Structure formats: C-alpha cells, structure tokens
C-alpha cells in the first residue's frame, strides 16, 4: 500500500489537536464536496479517508507509528472500504457535524446528499428520492441556525461623555476584523450598561462566506469628579467668587452639554446652595425629545489666590460690621 500523508491531505501539522483536525476536515469537505464539484469526488474520498484515521485517537497513534500499514491487525479489511464518495463507515458524522449527518450518510449518493444539505444548507442536485431526508435535514438546520451570528459577535467596553449622552453623536474606530474604519451612532439618553450594536463589525465565519457577526459596545458614562448623576438629573459644582456669593452678580458657566450660559447669583448665597437649570439634564432613551432631566449647579465659593487691596478693604469693612 502506498503511503499517504494524511496530515498534508487535511492541511494540518502533525502536532494538530483533535479540534483543529475536525475544523480542517469540515472546511475542506465543503470545498471539495461532489454535490458541488463532481470532478473532486476522488479528492473528497481521500479527505474522508484522512479524517477517519486522524480523527480517531487510536487509529492516529497506529498511523503515526506504522504509516500506510496502520490497518494491519484490525480484522476484516473489507470493513474499511468506502462508499461512492468515500463516506468512511467509522466516522461519527453525528458527532462531527452536530447531528447533521443522520442515518444513511454512508449509504451512497442519496444519504450523502442529505447530509450535505443538512450541514451546508441549500438543495443538492440529486434525485427525487432524497426529498424526505432533505426536508428533515432542513428542519434540523433551521433549529441549529436559529441565531447563526451569536458565536461571531464580539463585545467590548466603550466610555461616552455626558455631552454625548445629552446630544447624541457619532464615533469612528478602526476595525481589525474588517480592516477599515467603522462609524457608529451614540443615541441620546444611552445609559451605563446598555449596548450599542455595530452590524457586521464582528468576526467572520469560517464556513459561511460573507457572514460576519456584530460588535456590541457596552456603554459606561464618564462622569467628572465634580459631577454626580441621579436618574436624568445632573448635579455639577459651580465655583463662584466669594464677592459674588455675598453681593450677587452674573456668572458664566459651562453645562455638561457643553453649552455656555450666564446665571444670576443671588446675594448672600450659601455654600452648597443649588440653582436649577431646567431641561438641561439627561434625555430619556425611550423618549429623548419629550423627557429630559435638569442640571443643578451647586454653588462653591472661591477665595482669591492673590492679594487684592480693594477686596481686602471690603472684607475688613465687613469684619467691622460683625
């Protein structure tokens, strides 16, 4: 018997584990299946022979030691003969393809084509006698593939700013999977723990050409240290010069949305006193145009860092009035 390098036939190294061998066989079985490429029937038979050996731990050990003589001592050699396309009688196709092989796979052309439709999808070009098996195969396929993208999805975290939550926005990133820049939208009112789905930016399928999963971006909101969030309301510290706290006055402040506004500080304002800016808070994700929270500015007095004669004179006058 001529020696056949089964590792080379499947395209795997001799150190390949069982999972790698199984995946290699599945990929090549689709590539050279006679239902699609009748001219490759011999190649497909060779693949089946290679997997029958390398897919079985005991046979693989004998093959590694004995090469083409691995079958010696196994009993009746006729039991190892292949059917029309090499449907190895000792390959467990139900285990290999998750139940898609079914009964009769090794029984010639009709069983083989039933298996092909069950695992790879579509309708084979065989005769009418296969229709019953094909209908069952379609049902099995639909059950297994009810959510075909689940295993292809990727998930990663993303931080968004309060400004992006309030106004919405777009972001771009470079996708290693797609080898290009991908742009996605940040919806108004998105909250921590929610996920933004970027379609087609996940992993590519090894078995279905053109099928890609999605990228799920799990959101967390970046909140500055001087700011707190309670539901849709935002509280933000607002530093006010001490004189304005005492005498009152107009003060400019930048809101979490990025908008700059002027506010009136009432005379004799107290530390921690809050001023409400209605409708400047976070939108409700379900109704961003109808329900919006408020911003509360917490007044925090700021003492002068440098000597100011006018301010000192005023402070001294206030001191004398105590």
Residue, then its C-alpha position, 0 to 999 in steps of 0.5 A: x500500500x502506498x503511503x499517504x500523508x494524511x496530515x498534508x491531505x487535511x492541511x494540518x501539522x502533525x502536532x494538530x489537536x483533535x479540534x483543529x483536525x475536525x475544523x480542517x476536515x469540515x472546511x475542506x469537505x465543503x470545498x471539495x464536496x461532489x454535490x458541488x464539484x463532481x470532478x473532486x469526488x476522488x479528492x473528497x474520498x481521500x479527505x474522508x479517508x484522512x479524517x477517519x484515521x486522524x480523527x480517531x485517537x487510536x487509529x492516529x497513534x497506529x498511523x503515526x507509528x506504522x504509516x500506510x500499514x496502520x490497518x494491519x491487525x484490525x480484522x476484516x479489511x473489507x470493513x474499511x472500504x468506502x462508499x461512492x464518495x468515500x463516506x468512511x463507515x467509522x466516522x461519527x458524522x453525528x458527532x462531527x457535524x452536530x447531528x447533521x449527518x443522520x442515518x444513511x450518510x454512508x449509504x451512497x449518493x442519496x444519504x450523502x446528499x442529505x447530509x450535505x444539505x443538512x450541514x451546508x444548507x441549500x438543495x443538492x442536485x440529486x434525485x427525487x428520492x432524497x426529498x424526505x431526508x432533505x426536508x428533515x435535514x432542513x428542519x434540523x438546520x433551521x433549529x441549529x441556525x436559529x441565531x447563526x451570528x451569536x458565536x461571531x459577535x464580539x463585545x467590548x467596553x466603550x466610555x461616552x461623555x455626558x455631552x454625548x449622552x445629552x446630544x447624541x453623536x457619532x464615533x469612528x474606530x478602526x476595525x481589525x476584523x474588517x480592516x477599515x474604519x467603522x462609524x457608529x451612532x451614540x443615541x441620546x439618553x444611552x445609559x451605563x450598561x446598555x449596548x450599542x450594536x455595530x452590524x457586521x463589525x464582528x468576526x467572520x465565519x469560517x464556513x459561511x462566506x460573507x457572514x460576519x457577526x456584530x460588535x456590541x459596545x457596552x456603554x459606561x458614562x464618564x462622569x467628572x469628579x465634580x459631577x454626580x448623576x441621579x436618574x436624568x438629573x445632573x448635579x455639577x459644582x459651580x465655583x463662584x467668587x466669594x464677592x459674588x456669593x455675598x453681593x450677587x452678580x452674573x456668572x458664566x458657566x459651562x453645562x455638561x452639554x457643553x453649552x455656555x450660559x450666564x446665571x444670576x447669583x443671588x446675594x448672600x448665597x450659601x455654600x452648597x446652595x443649588x440653582x436649577x437649570x431646567x431641561x438641561x439634564x439627561x434625555x430619556x432613551x425611550x423618549x429623548x425629545x419629550x423627557x429630559x432631566x435638569x442640571x443643578x449647579x451647586x454653588x462653591x465659593x472661591x477665595x482669591x489666590x492673590x492679594x487684592x487691596x480693594x477686596x481686602x478693604x471690603x472684607x475688613x469693612x465687613x469684619x467691622x460690621x460683625 
